[in-house]
Amino acid sequence: MLLTVIAFVVALGVLIAVHEYGHYRVAVACGVKVERFSVGFGKALLRWEPKRQHPGQKTEFVIGAFPFGGYVKMLDEREGPVAPEERHRAFNTQPLRSRAAIVAAGPIANLLLAVVLYTAVNWIGVQEPVATLARPVAGSIAESAGLKGGEHITRAGFDGDLTPVQSFEDLRWRMTRGALDGRDLTIEVAGEGGRPERELVLPLSRMEARDADPQMFRKIGVLAPLTRPEIGEVMKGSAAESAGLLKGDVVRAIGATAIIDGQQLREAIRASVDNGQPRTQAWQIERGGRSLTIDVKPEVREEGGAKVGRVGAYVGAPAEMVTVRQGVIDGIWRGVVRTWEVSALTVRMMGKMVIGEASIKNLSGPLTIADYAGKSASLGLTQYLVFLALISVSLGVLNLMPLPVLDGGHLMYYLWEGLTGKSVSDAWMERLQRGGVALLLVMMSVALFNDVTRLFG
């Protein structure tokens, strides 16, 4: 719990500080006087004025008690009287291009931070599962395409442009893009025993992927990398303990069905329920070089409105891992590409939610972000940096949305001013601000409801 809180606060602090620094730095470069730079709202926990500041600046830096936001307060005639000798330093007196640049600088700073974070991860390297597939879900797209489990994927791509697949997570990312964009994914499978490589097409354009969630991957049929079908820790009082299963047992078959990987074993356990009642099955296991047959009767649990089997043991050995690391130039380029891809996917998902092609359940709020922050931090530095990059992209894209209370809304005002030569009137500005606040509150309420449902439902 403490790690989750610390990781969440650090993430918010870094992302907000970078966003506001973007506004601040460009404002100073444009000659606008910045009166206050604040990370957080409410009571000031810390405030200071640097002795060395840019010419004409006397900025107070503040850290507020509530870290859910920040602001850069600039000299502006609309917010109070401005001395004649400083009028040229007021935000509202700046040319249109300067005002637009100052407003856009915050979101752009978040996107640049994402590039830096992704680049750092590429340079440091991250441990990810090898792109060798477990047995696909029965009746799924992967099974119908000809995948049987155990295939190693070497390359994948769209429209005939195949590039090397570095890990299972890399493959999942491409599947996500294909499913949400409605594009077929071509994959290249490594040959075995001297046989040539072969290509298969996953017809992802046929599926209606409204949600980027585990159910989407269940429809595709690729849920996990290949793992050894081994029994791990056995819980006391569980069905596994009652059946006599031990840590280290390797499951070779359940009934007449051969078991080749951990994911297939987990699916078989889930499906071992008939009409809400557990079904006893004969498991053929390998223990210490000997072959044994054990009858296993699972426990029945309700999950997502359906009754599934559980044995109360960790199922499947850890997957084979590979270190994914890039060189200096390639790492930077891949950081740029990944930021662009995540940004484009985020925009498309938002667009799909607006027109009803994607569920609003995809909206996440502070509880989910905090939960992911803690989980990623517990997995190590690189996973936490990837989490920060993802949230930084989301923050940058969200702030560019044309909502009046966001940076994107102000950019829309400036676009109107540039096209018509007239600024938006105060009356219309007030109406639009009220509408934007109302819409933002609705979005926040939905996101918070999704958080509570996802974490506690």
C-alpha positions as CSV (number, residue, x, y, z in Angstrom):
1,M,0.0,0.0,0.0
2,L,2.8,2.4,0.9
3,L,4.6,1.6,-2.3
4,T,1.4,2.3,-4.3
5,V,0.9,5.7,-2.6
6,I,4.6,6.7,-3.1
7,A,4.7,5.6,-6.8
8,F,1.4,7.4,-7.5
9,V,2.5,10.7,-5.9
10,V,5.9,10.6,-7.6
11,A,4.2,9.9,-11.0
12,L,1.7,12.7,-10.5
13,G,4.4,15.1,-9.4
14,V,6.7,14.3,-12.3
15,L,4.0,14.5,-15.0
16,I,2.4,17.7,-13.7
17,A,5.8,19.4,-13.2
18,V,6.9,18.6,-16.7
19,H,3.5,19.7,-18.2
20,E,3.6,23.1,-16.3
21,Y,7.3,23.5,-17.1
22,G,6.4,23.3,-20.8
23,H,4.0,26.3,-20.3
24,Y,6.5,28.2,-18.1
25,R,9.6,27.8,-20.3
26,V,7.9,28.9,-23.5
27,A,6.2,31.8,-21.7
28,V,9.6,33.0,-20.5
29,A,11.0,32.5,-24.0
30,C,8.2,34.7,-25.4
31,G,8.8,37.4,-22.9
32,V,5.7,36.8,-20.7
33,K,6.1,37.5,-17.0
34,V,5.3,34.4,-14.9
35,E,4.2,35.2,-11.4
36,R,3.8,31.7,-10.0
37,F,4.7,28.1,-11.0
38,S,2.7,25.7,-8.9
39,V,2.7,21.9,-8.7
40,G,-0.5,21.0,-6.8
41,F,-3.3,23.0,-5.3
42,G,-4.4,24.2,-1.8
43,K,-2.1,25.1,1.0
44,A,1.5,25.6,0.0
45,L,3.8,23.0,1.6
46,L,6.9,24.6,0.1
47,R,7.5,27.9,-1.7
48,W,10.6,29.7,-2.8
49,E,12.0,32.3,-5.2
50,P,15.2,31.5,-7.0
51,K,17.9,34.2,-6.7
52,R,18.9,33.8,-10.3
53,Q,15.9,34.1,-12.7
54,H,15.5,35.1,-16.3
55,P,15.5,38.9,-17.0
56,G,12.2,40.5,-16.0
57,Q,11.0,37.5,-14.1
58,K,10.2,37.2,-10.4
59,T,8.5,33.8,-10.3
60,E,7.4,32.1,-7.1
61,F,7.6,28.4,-7.1
62,V,5.1,26.4,-5.0
63,I,4.4,22.8,-4.1
64,G,0.7,22.5,-3.0
65,A,-0.9,20.0,-0.6
66,F,-3.1,18.4,-3.2
67,P,-1.1,16.9,-6.1
68,F,-4.0,16.6,-8.6
69,G,-2.9,19.3,-11.0
70,G,-0.9,22.5,-11.2
71,Y,-0.8,25.8,-12.9
72,V,1.4,28.6,-14.3
73,K,0.1,32.1,-13.4
74,M,1.1,34.7,-15.9
75,L,0.7,38.4,-15.9
76,D,-2.6,39.1,-17.6
77,E,-4.8,42.2,-17.9
78,R,-7.9,40.0,-17.8
79,E,-7.0,38.9,-14.2
80,G,-6.0,42.2,-12.7
81,P,-4.5,45.6,-13.3
82,V,-1.1,45.7,-15.1
83,A,1.3,48.5,-14.8
84,P,1.8,50.4,-18.1
85,E,5.5,49.7,-18.1
86,E,4.9,45.9,-17.9
87,R,2.0,45.7,-20.3
88,H,4.3,44.3,-23.0
89,R,5.0,41.3,-20.6
90,A,1.3,40.4,-20.2
91,F,0.0,37.2,-21.8
92,N,-3.0,38.8,-23.4
93,T,-0.9,41.4,-25.2
94,Q,1.2,38.7,-27.0
95,P,0.8,37.9,-30.7
96,L,-1.4,35.0,-31.5
97,R,1.5,32.7,-32.4
98,S,3.1,33.3,-29.0
99,R,-0.1,32.6,-27.1
100,A,-0.7,29.4,-29.0
101,A,2.9,28.2,-28.5
102,I,2.6,28.8,-24.7
103,V,-0.6,26.9,-24.5
104,A,0.6,24.0,-26.7
105,A,3.9,23.7,-24.8
106,G,2.4,21.8,-21.8
107,P,1.0,18.8,-23.8
108,I,4.0,18.8,-26.0
109,A,6.3,18.6,-23.0
110,N,4.4,15.5,-21.8
111,L,4.8,13.9,-25.2
112,L,8.5,14.7,-25.2
113,L,8.8,13.2,-21.8
114,A,7.3,10.0,-23.1
115,V,9.9,9.9,-25.9
116,V,12.6,10.3,-23.2
117,L,11.2,7.6,-21.0
118,Y,10.7,5.1,-23.8
119,T,14.2,5.9,-25.0
120,A,15.6,5.3,-21.5
121,V,13.8,1.9,-21.4
122,N,15.2,1.0,-24.8
123,W,18.7,1.8,-23.7
124,I,18.5,0.2,-20.2
125,G,16.7,-2.9,-21.5
126,V,13.7,-4.8,-20.2
127,Q,13.1,-8.5,-19.5
128,E,10.1,-9.7,-21.5
129,P,8.8,-13.2,-22.5
130,V,10.0,-14.8,-25.7
131,A,7.4,-14.6,-28.5
132,T,6.6,-18.3,-28.4
133,L,2.9,-18.9,-28.2
134,A,0.9,-21.0,-25.8
135,R,-2.0,-23.2,-27.1
136,P,-4.6,-20.8,-28.5
137,V,-8.1,-20.5,-27.0
138,A,-10.5,-23.0,-28.7
139,G,-12.6,-21.5,-31.4
140,S,-10.5,-18.3,-31.4
141,I,-9.1,-16.3,-34.4
142,A,-5.6,-17.7,-33.7
143,E,-6.8,-21.3,-33.8
144,S,-8.8,-20.8,-37.0
145,A,-5.7,-19.2,-38.6
146,G,-3.8,-22.5,-38.0
147,L,-1.9,-21.8,-34.7
148,K,-1.7,-24.8,-32.4
149,G,0.7,-23.7,-29.7
150,G,4.5,-23.8,-29.5
151,E,5.1,-21.6,-32.5
152,H,7.9,-19.0,-32.3
153,I,7.0,-15.8,-34.0
154,T,9.9,-14.1,-35.8
155,R,8.3,-11.2,-37.7
156,A,4.9,-9.5,-37.9
157,G,3.3,-6.6,-39.6
158,F,0.5,-5.0,-41.6
159,D,0.0,-4.8,-45.4
160,G,3.0,-7.0,-46.1
161,D,5.4,-4.8,-44.1
162,L,6.8,-7.4,-41.7
163,T,9.4,-6.4,-39.1
164,P,11.2,-8.5,-36.4
165,V,9.2,-9.4,-33.3
166,Q,11.4,-8.8,-30.2
167,S,9.2,-10.3,-27.5
168,F,5.7,-11.6,-26.7
169,E,4.8,-8.1,-25.4
170,D,5.8,-6.6,-28.8
171,L,3.5,-9.1,-30.5
172,R,0.6,-8.3,-28.1
173,W,1.1,-4.6,-28.9
174,R,0.8,-5.3,-32.6
175,M,-2.3,-7.4,-32.0
176,T,-3.9,-4.6,-30.0
177,R,-3.2,-2.1,-32.8
178,G,-4.6,-4.5,-35.4
179,A,-7.8,-5.3,-33.4
180,L,-8.6,-1.7,-32.6
181,D,-7.8,-0.4,-36.1
182,G,-9.6,-3.2,-37.8
183,R,-6.4,-4.4,-39.7
184,D,-5.3,-8.0,-40.4
185,L,-1.9,-9.0,-38.9
186,T,0.5,-11.1,-40.8
187,I,2.8,-13.2,-38.7
188,E,5.9,-15.2,-39.6
189,V,6.4,-18.5,-37.8
190,A,9.9,-20.0,-37.4
191,G,10.3,-23.4,-39.0
192,E,11.2,-26.5,-37.0
193,G,13.5,-29.3,-37.8
194,G,14.9,-27.5,-40.9
195,R,11.5,-26.7,-42.3
196,P,11.1,-23.2,-43.9
197,E,9.4,-20.3,-42.2
198,R,5.7,-19.8,-42.9
199,E,3.4,-16.9,-42.8
200,L,-0.1,-16.9,-41.3
201,V,-2.7,-14.1,-41.3
202,L,-4.7,-13.2,-38.2
203,P,-8.0,-11.7,-39.6
204,L,-8.3,-9.1,-36.8
205,S,-10.5,-6.9,-39.1
206,R,-13.3,-9.4,-38.6
207,M,-13.6,-8.9,-34.8
208,E,-15.5,-6.1,-33.1
209,A,-13.0,-5.0,-30.6
210,R,-14.8,-2.4,-28.5
211,D,-12.6,-2.7,-25.5
212,A,-8.8,-3.0,-25.0
213,D,-9.2,-5.6,-22.3
214,P,-8.4,-9.3,-21.6
215,Q,-11.6,-10.4,-23.4
216,M,-10.2,-8.9,-26.6
217,F,-7.2,-11.2,-26.4
218,R,-9.4,-14.1,-25.5
219,K,-11.3,-13.5,-28.8
220,I,-7.9,-13.4,-30.6
221,G,-6.9,-16.5,-28.8
222,V,-3.4,-15.4,-27.7
223,L,-3.4,-15.0,-24.0
224,A,0.1,-15.9,-22.8
225,P,3.5,-17.0,-23.9
226,L,4.5,-20.7,-23.9
227,T,5.2,-22.0,-20.4
228,R,6.0,-25.4,-18.9
229,P,2.7,-27.0,-17.5
230,E,4.1,-27.2,-14.0
231,I,2.5,-26.9,-10.6
232,G,3.9,-24.1,-8.5
233,E,3.0,-23.2,-4.9
234,V,0.1,-25.2,-3.5
235,M,-2.3,-23.4,-1.1
236,K,-3.2,-25.1,2.1
237,G,-6.7,-26.6,2.2
238,S,-7.0,-26.2,-1.6
239,A,-8.3,-28.7,-4.2
240,A,-4.7,-29.2,-5.4
241,E,-3.6,-30.2,-1.9
242,S,-6.6,-32.5,-1.4
243,A,-5.8,-34.3,-4.7
244,G,-2.1,-34.8,-3.6
245,L,-0.5,-32.4,-6.1
246,L,2.9,-31.1,-5.2
247,K,5.1,-28.2,-6.2
248,G,7.1,-29.3,-9.3
249,D,4.6,-31.7,-10.7
250,V,4.5,-31.5,-14.5
251,V,1.0,-32.2,-16.0
252,R,1.3,-34.2,-19.2
253,A,-2.4,-34.9,-19.9
254,I,-5.9,-34.4,-18.5
255,G,-8.0,-37.4,-19.5
256,A,-7.3,-38.1,-23.1
257,T,-6.1,-34.5,-23.8
258,A,-2.4,-33.9,-24.0
259,I,-1.2,-30.8,-22.1
260,I,1.7,-28.9,-23.7
261,D,1.8,-25.6,-21.9
262,G,0.7,-23.8,-18.7
263,Q,-2.0,-21.6,-20.5
264,Q,-3.7,-24.7,-21.8
265,L,-3.6,-26.2,-18.3
266,R,-5.2,-23.1,-16.8
267,E,-7.9,-23.2,-19.5
268,A,-8.6,-26.9,-18.8
269,I,-9.0,-26.2,-15.1
270,R,-11.3,-23.3,-15.8
271,A,-13.5,-25.5,-18.0
272,S,-13.7,-28.4,-15.6
273,V,-17.2,-27.3,-14.4
274,D,-20.5,-28.9,-15.6
275,N,-23.8,-27.1,-14.9
276,G,-22.2,-25.3,-12.0
277,Q,-20.7,-28.5,-10.5
278,P,-17.0,-29.5,-10.4
279,R,-15.9,-32.4,-12.7
280,T,-13.3,-34.9,-11.4
281,Q,-10.7,-35.6,-13.9
282,A,-7.7,-37.9,-14.2
283,W,-4.4,-36.0,-14.4
284,Q,-1.3,-37.7,-15.7
285,I,1.7,-36.1,-14.1
286,E,5.4,-36.4,-14.1
287,R,7.1,-36.3,-10.7
288,G,10.7,-37.0,-10.1
289,G,11.0,-39.0,-13.3
290,R,8.0,-41.1,-12.5
291,S,4.6,-41.0,-14.2
292,L,1.5,-40.9,-12.0
293,T,-2.2,-40.6,-12.4
294,I,-4.1,-38.4,-9.9
295,D,-7.8,-37.6,-9.7
296,V,-8.4,-33.9,-9.3
297,K,-11.7,-32.3,-8.3
298,P,-11.5,-28.5,-8.7
299,E,-13.3,-25.9,-6.6
300,V,-16.0,-23.8,-8.3
301,R,-15.6,-20.0,-8.3
302,E,-17.7,-17.3,-9.9
303,E,-15.8,-15.0,-12.3
304,G,-17.4,-12.4,-14.5
305,G,-20.8,-13.9,-14.1
306,A,-19.7,-17.4,-15.1
307,K,-18.7,-20.4,-12.9
308,V,-15.1,-21.6,-13.5
309,G,-12.8,-24.2,-11.9
310,R,-9.9,-23.4,-9.6
311,V,-7.4,-25.8,-7.9
312,G,-5.7,-23.3,-5.5
313,A,-2.2,-23.6,-6.9
314,Y,0.1,-21.5,-9.1
315,V,-0.2,-23.1,-12.6
316,G,2.6,-22.8,-15.2
317,A,6.3,-22.2,-14.8
318,P,7.7,-18.8,-15.6
319,A,8.1,-18.2,-19.4
320,E,11.4,-18.0,-21.1
321,M,12.6,-14.4,-21.0
322,V,14.7,-12.3,-23.3
323,T,16.4,-8.9,-22.7
324,V,15.1,-6.3,-25.2
325,R,17.6,-3.5,-25.5
326,Q,18.4,-1.0,-28.3
327,G,21.4,1.0,-29.4
328,V,21.7,4.7,-29.0
329,I,20.2,5.9,-32.3
330,D,17.7,3.0,-32.6
331,G,16.6,3.5,-29.0
332,I,15.8,7.1,-29.7
333,W,13.9,6.4,-32.9
334,R,11.9,3.6,-31.3
335,G,11.1,5.9,-28.5
336,V,9.7,8.4,-31.0
337,V,7.8,5.7,-32.9
338,R,6.3,4.2,-29.7
339,T,5.1,7.6,-28.5
340,W,3.5,8.3,-31.9
341,E,1.8,4.9,-31.9
342,V,0.4,5.2,-28.4
343,S,-0.7,8.7,-29.1
344,A,-2.5,7.7,-32.3
345,L,-4.1,4.7,-30.6
346,T,-5.3,6.9,-27.7
347,V,-6.8,9.4,-30.1
348,R,-8.6,6.6,-32.0
349,M,-9.9,5.1,-28.8
350,M,-11.3,8.5,-27.7
351,G,-12.9,8.9,-31.1
352,K,-14.5,5.5,-30.9
353,M,-15.9,6.3,-27.4
354,V,-17.4,9.5,-28.7
355,I,-19.2,7.8,-31.6
356,G,-20.2,4.7,-29.5
357,E,-17.8,2.2,-31.2
358,A,-15.9,1.7,-28.0
359,S,-17.2,1.4,-24.4
360,I,-16.7,4.2,-21.9
361,K,-15.5,1.4,-19.6
362,N,-12.1,2.1,-21.1
363,L,-11.9,5.4,-19.2
364,S,-9.7,5.1,-16.1
365,G,-9.4,7.4,-13.2
366,P,-7.0,8.0,-10.3
367,L,-7.7,4.8,-8.5
368,T,-6.7,2.6,-11.5
369,I,-3.7,4.8,-12.2
370,A,-2.6,4.5,-8.5
371,D,-3.0,0.7,-8.7
372,Y,-1.0,0.4,-11.9
373,A,1.7,2.8,-10.4
374,G,2.2,0.5,-7.4
375,K,2.2,-2.7,-9.5
376,S,4.7,-1.3,-12.1
377,A,7.0,0.0,-9.4
378,S,7.0,-3.4,-7.7
379,L,8.2,-4.9,-11.0
380,G,11.2,-2.7,-11.3
381,L,12.5,0.6,-12.7
382,T,11.9,-0.2,-16.4
383,Q,8.3,-1.2,-15.9
384,Y,7.7,1.9,-13.8
385,L,9.3,4.1,-16.6
386,V,7.0,2.4,-19.2
387,F,4.0,3.2,-16.9
388,L,5.1,6.8,-16.6
389,A,5.6,7.1,-20.4
390,L,2.1,5.7,-21.0
391,I,0.4,8.1,-18.6
392,S,2.5,11.0,-19.9
393,V,1.2,10.3,-23.4
394,S,-2.4,10.0,-22.1
395,L,-2.0,13.4,-20.3
396,G,-0.6,15.1,-23.3
397,V,-3.3,13.7,-25.7
398,L,-6.1,14.5,-23.2
399,N,-5.0,18.1,-22.8
400,L,-5.0,18.5,-26.6
401,M,-8.7,17.6,-26.8
402,P,-10.9,20.6,-27.9
403,L,-12.6,21.0,-24.5
404,P,-12.8,24.6,-23.4
405,V,-11.2,24.0,-20.0
406,L,-8.2,22.1,-21.5
407,D,-5.3,23.4,-23.5
408,G,-6.9,22.0,-26.6
409,G,-9.9,24.2,-26.0
410,H,-7.8,27.3,-25.8
411,L,-6.0,26.3,-29.0
412,M,-9.5,26.1,-30.7
413,Y,-10.1,29.7,-29.5
414,Y,-6.9,30.8,-31.1
415,L,-7.8,28.9,-34.3
416,W,-11.0,30.8,-34.5
417,E,-9.1,34.1,-33.9
418,G,-6.7,33.2,-36.6
419,L,-9.4,32.4,-39.1
420,T,-11.8,35.3,-38.3
421,G,-9.4,38.0,-37.0
422,K,-11.6,38.3,-33.9
423,S,-11.1,36.7,-30.5
424,V,-14.0,34.7,-28.9
425,S,-16.3,37.1,-26.9
426,D,-16.3,37.0,-23.1
427,A,-19.9,35.8,-23.1
428,W,-19.2,32.9,-25.4
429,M,-16.0,32.2,-23.5
430,E,-18.0,31.9,-20.2
431,R,-20.7,29.6,-21.8
432,L,-18.0,27.3,-23.3
433,Q,-16.1,27.2,-20.1
434,R,-19.2,26.1,-18.2
435,G,-20.0,23.5,-20.7
436,G,-16.4,22.2,-20.7
437,V,-16.4,22.0,-16.9
438,A,-19.7,20.1,-16.9
439,L,-18.4,17.6,-19.6
440,L,-15.1,17.2,-17.7
441,L,-16.9,16.4,-14.5
442,V,-19.0,13.8,-16.2
443,M,-15.9,12.2,-17.7
444,M,-14.2,12.2,-14.2
445,S,-17.3,10.7,-12.6
446,V,-17.5,7.9,-15.2
447,A,-13.7,7.2,-14.8
448,L,-14.1,7.0,-11.0
449,F,-17.1,4.7,-11.3
450,N,-15.0,2.5,-13.7
451,D,-12.2,2.5,-11.1
452,V,-14.4,1.4,-8.3
453,T,-16.1,-1.3,-10.4
454,R,-12.8,-2.6,-11.8
455,L,-11.0,-2.7,-8.4
456,F,-13.8,-3.5,-6.0
457,G,-16.5,-5.0,-8.2
